[in-house]
Amino acid sequence: MSKTRAKFVCSSVTESNDGSREVDGKWERCLVKSVRFAPVYANGDPNHENSKFWQATPSGQLELSFVNLDAAAMFVPGREYYLDITPANSSGD
């Protein structure tokens, strides 16, 4: 199985009341946090890790939205994160 690793920086964390979740069989509105990421930038040092990631992932954007606020709490604007990508079984198993 192949996989790849990217390195992104959190560019923003915003919140709104546009989320919904199921509680006791009913859907209700809730707070949602949206987290945006961009690939890290090269810093002029060809041996620096960010420069190496920049050569492999020069542009892009990732946005995740969370109704689980505990899961969203780990994301901080300006902090860098690794994104590991592995293929999923397409049958959902």
VOKOLSE-469820 format. One line per 8 residues: number of its first residue (from 1); their letters; for each residue x, y, z of C-alpha. Coordinates in steps of 0.25 Angstrom, whole numbers. Layout:
// residues N
NUM) a) X,Y,Z | ...
This chain:
// residues 93
1) msktrakf) 0,0,0 | 6,14,-4 | 5,26,5 | 10,40,5 | 13,51,15 | 10,66,14 | 13,77,23 | 3,88,25
9) vcssvtes) 1,100,34 | -12,104,40 | -16,117,34 | -29,120,42 | -39,114,51 | -53,120,51 | -66,117,57 | -80,118,54
17) ndgsrevd) -94,113,58 | -96,106,44 | -93,92,49 | -103,81,52 | -103,68,60 | -112,57,64 | -116,56,78 | -126,46,83
25) gkwerclv) -131,43,69 | -133,58,65 | -124,68,58 | -121,81,65 | -112,92,61 | -99,94,68 | -85,101,68 | -76,97,57
33) ksvrfapv) -61,100,56 | -55,101,42 | -40,99,41 | -32,104,28 | -18,99,25 | -8,102,14 | 5,95,10 | 17,100,17
41) yangdpnh) 26,110,9 | 41,108,6 | 49,117,15 | 62,119,6 | 70,108,13 | 69,96,3 | 73,86,14 | 61,91,23
49) enskfwqa) 50,81,24 | 39,92,20 | 47,94,7 | 47,79,4 | 32,78,6 | 30,91,-2 | 37,84,-14 | 27,73,-13
57) tpsgqlel) 14,80,-10 | 15,94,-15 | 1,99,-14 | -13,94,-9 | -22,96,2 | -30,87,12 | -42,91,20 | -48,83,31
65) sfvnldaa) -60,86,39 | -63,80,53 | -75,78,62 | -66,71,72 | -60,83,78 | -50,74,86 | -44,69,73 | -43,83,67
73) amfvpgre) -36,88,80 | -22,83,75 | -22,92,63 | -15,106,65 | -13,116,54 | 2,117,51 | 5,103,56 | 10,93,46
81) yylditpa) 4,79,44 | 7,66,36 | -3,60,28 | -2,46,25 | -10,40,13 | -12,26,11 | -22,19,1 | -36,15,7
89) nssgd) -43,3,4 | -54,8,-6 | -64,-2,-1 | -64,4,12 | -60,-8,20
